[in-house]
Amino acid sequence: MLISPKAGAQTVTNIAVLKGLAPLTILDHSEVGKAALGSNFTVTGGIQTGTISPQ
């Protein structure tokens, strides 16, 4: 019988990160939230492709 070790994903740090991200999940449920996410993705994508300079 094989016994697996404790799941590494359930560390104190990872749980804190997930708790911090939880409020962001509600952004997709309103028009204002969707607009904010779209704007954020546009800027992030622009920085990654070089069409927008980080300031």
C-alpha positions as CSV (number, residue, x, y, z in Angstrom):
1,M,0.0,0.0,0.0
2,L,1.4,3.4,-1.0
3,I,0.8,6.4,1.2
4,S,1.2,9.8,-0.4
5,P,2.8,12.7,1.6
6,K,0.9,15.7,2.6
7,A,-0.3,17.8,-0.3
8,G,2.2,20.5,-1.0
9,A,-0.4,22.9,-2.4
10,Q,-2.0,23.3,1.0
11,T,0.8,25.3,2.6
12,V,0.2,28.4,4.8
13,T,1.6,30.6,2.0
14,N,-0.6,29.1,-0.7
15,I,-3.8,29.3,1.5
16,A,-3.0,33.0,2.2
17,V,-2.6,33.7,-1.5
18,L,-5.9,32.0,-2.3
19,K,-7.7,34.0,0.4
20,G,-6.2,37.2,-1.1
21,L,-7.4,36.3,-4.6
22,A,-10.9,35.3,-3.6
23,P,-12.4,38.8,-3.7
24,L,-11.2,39.1,-7.4
25,T,-13.4,36.3,-8.4
26,I,-16.5,38.5,-8.0
27,L,-15.2,41.0,-10.6
28,D,-16.5,38.7,-13.4
29,H,-20.1,39.0,-12.1
30,S,-20.8,42.7,-12.8
31,E,-20.4,44.9,-15.8
32,V,-18.1,47.3,-13.9
33,G,-15.9,44.3,-12.8
34,K,-15.8,42.9,-16.3
35,A,-14.7,46.3,-17.6
36,A,-11.9,46.5,-14.9
37,L,-10.7,43.1,-15.8
38,G,-10.7,43.8,-19.5
39,S,-8.7,47.0,-19.0
40,N,-6.2,45.2,-16.8
41,F,-5.7,42.4,-19.3
42,T,-5.3,45.0,-22.1
43,V,-2.6,46.8,-20.2
44,T,-0.8,43.6,-19.1
45,G,-0.9,42.2,-22.6
46,G,0.4,45.5,-24.0
47,I,3.3,45.5,-21.7
48,Q,4.1,41.9,-22.5
49,T,4.0,42.5,-26.3
50,G,5.8,45.9,-26.0
51,T,3.0,48.0,-27.3
52,I,2.7,49.7,-23.9
53,S,5.7,50.8,-21.9
54,P,5.6,50.1,-18.1
55,Q,5.8,53.4,-16.2
